[in-house]
């Protein structure tokens, strides 16, 4: 997981991210070092916070760009 690298690249402390997520700093530290599983809702918040994809945070891709958001539904013509 690239969570620690992303955080350090942006000069953000664990405490700052923990406050953003409304969790204890120790809990966030456990996410970074793999002692605790990262909940999906936290993963999504972090991807939004860092403007990247969840796959990048999880180490599944080296592409830092986030995926495009789903747009409004197209009107069907019938």
C-alpha positions as CSV (number, residue, x, y, z in Angstrom):
1,X,0.0,0.0,0.0
2,X,1.3,3.5,-0.9
3,X,-0.6,5.4,1.8
4,X,2.5,6.4,3.7
5,X,4.4,7.5,0.6
6,X,1.5,9.6,-0.6
7,X,1.2,11.3,2.8
8,X,4.9,11.9,3.2
9,X,5.2,13.3,-0.4
10,X,2.6,15.9,0.6
11,X,4.2,16.7,3.9
12,X,1.1,15.7,5.9
13,X,1.3,14.2,9.3
14,X,-0.6,11.2,10.5
15,X,-2.3,13.4,13.0
16,X,-3.6,15.7,10.3
17,X,-5.1,12.8,8.3
18,X,-6.5,11.2,11.5
19,X,-8.3,14.5,12.3
20,X,-9.6,14.7,8.7
21,X,-11.0,11.2,9.0
22,X,-12.3,11.7,12.6
23,X,-10.2,8.8,14.0
24,X,-7.3,8.5,16.4
25,X,-3.8,8.9,15.1
26,X,-2.9,5.4,16.3
27,X,-5.7,4.0,14.2
28,X,-4.4,5.8,11.2
29,X,-0.9,4.6,11.9
30,X,-2.2,1.0,12.0
31,X,-3.8,1.5,8.5
32,X,-0.4,2.6,7.1
33,X,1.6,-0.2,8.6
34,X,-0.9,-2.9,7.8
35,X,-1.8,-3.8,11.3
36,X,-5.5,-2.9,10.6
37,X,-7.5,-3.3,7.5
38,X,-8.4,-0.1,5.7
39,X,-12.2,0.2,5.6
40,X,-13.6,1.0,2.1
41,X,-15.2,4.3,3.2
42,X,-11.9,5.5,4.6
43,X,-10.1,4.4,1.4
44,X,-12.6,6.4,-0.7
45,X,-12.2,9.5,1.5
46,X,-8.4,9.2,1.2
47,X,-8.5,8.8,-2.5
48,X,-10.7,12.0,-2.7
49,X,-8.4,13.8,-0.3
50,X,-5.3,13.0,-2.3
51,X,-7.1,13.3,-5.7
52,X,-6.0,9.9,-6.8
53,X,-7.6,6.5,-7.3
54,X,-8.2,3.8,-4.7
55,X,-6.2,1.4,-6.9
56,X,-3.2,3.8,-6.6
57,X,-3.4,3.9,-2.8
58,X,-3.7,0.1,-2.7
59,X,-0.6,-0.3,-5.0
60,X,-2.5,-1.9,-7.8
61,X,-1.4,0.8,-10.3
62,X,1.3,3.4,-10.7
63,X,-1.1,5.8,-12.4
64,X,-1.7,8.6,-9.8
65,X,-4.6,10.2,-11.8
66,X,-8.1,9.5,-10.4
67,X,-10.7,7.8,-12.5
68,X,-13.2,10.0,-14.2
69,X,-16.4,10.5,-12.1
70,X,-19.7,9.1,-13.4
71,X,-21.5,11.9,-15.2
72,X,-25.2,12.6,-15.3
73,X,-27.3,9.9,-17.0
74,X,-28.0,10.4,-20.6
75,X,-31.5,11.0,-21.7
76,X,-32.8,8.2,-23.8
77,X,-34.4,9.1,-27.1
78,X,-37.1,6.8,-28.1
